[in-house]
């Protein structure tokens, strides 16, 4: 009844707060990668690597950035999940988890960027974020060897990542007019915070609801 609904809302809100912090941590880690990658490769055909090389480089850069960010978000959400269910053993499976989240997020980032390069709009961008969310959500269940938790986590991660990705475009458009100086710094920060929040919230909501 009402008590169960309040508990559900409380769990979701707490997860959302942790997810927002995880998203910010993911931004900090991803920003180190972003700065080392340098300027985005041009796809105009004048790039010294050539058009195909520039496409490959763009996909690689996005995959590495998403992989690093997703691994950080996943690690923090795993630690939180451990604290919720394993009597304070927050670091259980953390080493394996970071590797798994990085691999899954890297694959999702590569696939998402490939689709976005073909069709550039807010929906295909959101699809890329959804794939990162799927990797984070499924990864926790895979570490638990729990098929149901894997499926539910993946569903929640997809929904949360997609919503966060859609919101990213709106935030980027707004922030670019006010604070960003053409490098998208604040847009990336806001995007990862919102996506982390939505991924964690929807993962928790789906797990508690189904």
N, C-alpha and C positions, 0 to 999 in steps of 0.2 A: 504494500500500500504506500501511503505517504512516507513512511519511514524508509522504505526501500528506495523510493525516488530521491529522497534527500541524501541518502548514502551514496547513491549513484552519482548525483550531481556533485557531492563533495569529493568523491574519488576522481571524477573527471576534471574538476577545477584544480585539484592538487597536481594531477598529472600534467595539466596544461601549464601550470606555473613551472614545474620541473622542466617541461619541454621547452619553454621559452628560454630558461637559463641554458639548457643544452644547445639550443639554436645559437645563442650568443657565443658560447664556447666554440661551437662549430665554425662560427664566423671568424673568430680569432685565429683558429688553426688554419682554416681555409685561406685567410688573408695572407698568411705567410707564403702559402703555395702560390696564390694569385700574384703577389709582388715578385716572386722569383720567376714566374712565367713571362713577365714583361708585358709588352703591349700585345693586344689581340692580333692574331694573324689576319692579314687582309685576304678577302676572297675575290678581289677584283681581277686577278690574273697577273698582277704586276709583282706579286710576292716572289722572292728569289727561289722559293721552294716549288713554284708552279701552282696551278690551281688545285690539282689533286693533293699535292703535299700540304697546301694550306688547309684544305678540308680535313685531312688526317690530323694535322696539328691542332686545329680547332676542336675536333672531337677528343683528342688526347688531353688537351688542356682542361676542357670541361669535365672529363671523366676523372682526372686526378683531383681537381678541386672538389667535385661532388664526393669522391671517394674519401678524401680527408675530412670533409665536413660531416658526411654521413657516419663515418667511423666514430667521430667525437660525439655526435648526437646519440648514436646507438649505444656507445659505452656508458654514457650518463643515464640513459633510460634503463639499461640493463642493471646498473648499480641501484637505481631507484626501485626497480622491480624486485631485486634481491632483498633490499631492506624491507619491502612490503611483505615478502613471503618466506624469508629464510632466516628469521631471528637475528638480523643484523649482519649476516655474512654478505656484505655488499660487494665483495670482490670475486664472488664465485663466477667461474667461466669468463672472467674479464679479458684475459689474454687472448683466448680463442675467439671471444666475441669481437674484439677490436679488429682482428684479422678478417673474420667473417663479414662484419659490417663494411669494412673497407672494400672487400672484393665485390659484395653485392651492390654497394653504392657506386663503385667504379663502373660496373657493368650497366647499372641503371643510368648513370650520367652519360656514358658513351651512347647508349641507345636513344636517350632523350635528346641529346645534342644532334645526333644523326637525323632524327625526325624533324627537329626544329630547323635545321639547315635546309631541309626540303620544303617545309611549309612553315613559314615564320608568322605565328600569331600567338595570342595569349593561351589558347587551348593546347597547342603543341608544347608550349613552354611549361604549362601546368602539368602536362603528361610526364615531362622529365622529372619534375619534383615528385610526382606520384610514384614513379619508379624508385626514387630514393626512399620514399616513405615505405614502399612495399618491402624493400630490402631490410630496412631497420625493423619493421614490424614482424616480418617472417623470421629474421635472424634470431630473435629472442626465443621464439617457439622451437626453432631448429636446435638451438643450444640445449633446450629442455627435452629434446626428442619427443615433443608433444605435437602430434599432427593437428589437433583441434586448435591449440594455441597458435600454431604456425599459421593456419588458415585465417583465424580471427585477427591475429596481429597484422597479417598481410592486408586483409580487407580494411582494417582501421588505418593502416599506414597509407594505403592508396587513397582513401577518401581524404584523410588529413593533408597528405602531400598535394593532392590536386587542388583542394580549397586554398591551401597556402600558396600554391603556384599562381592561382588566379588572382589572389590578393597581392602577390608580388608585383605584377604588372601595374596595378593601380598605385601601389606605394612608390614604385620606381618613377612613374609618370609625375606623381606629386612632388617627390623629393628632388627630382632632377631640376625642377623649377625653383626650388628654394635653397637647398643646401649642397647638393652634389655639384662638383666642379668638373663634370665630364668623365670621371673615373668610376662612377657608380658605387662608391664606397658605402655611403649610408643606405643606398638601395639594397645592396647585398646584405648589410647588417639587418635591416628591417625584414627583408625577405626570409632570411634564415631563422630569425627569432619567431616570426609568425608561423613559418612552416614547422619548426620544431614544436611550437605550442600546439598547432593543429594536429600534427602527427601523433604526439603523445596523448592529447585529449581524445582523439577518435579511436586510437588503439585501446585506451582504457574503457571508453564508452562501449565499444563493440565487445570487448572481453566480458564486461559486466552485464551486458544486455542479452547476449546469446547463451 
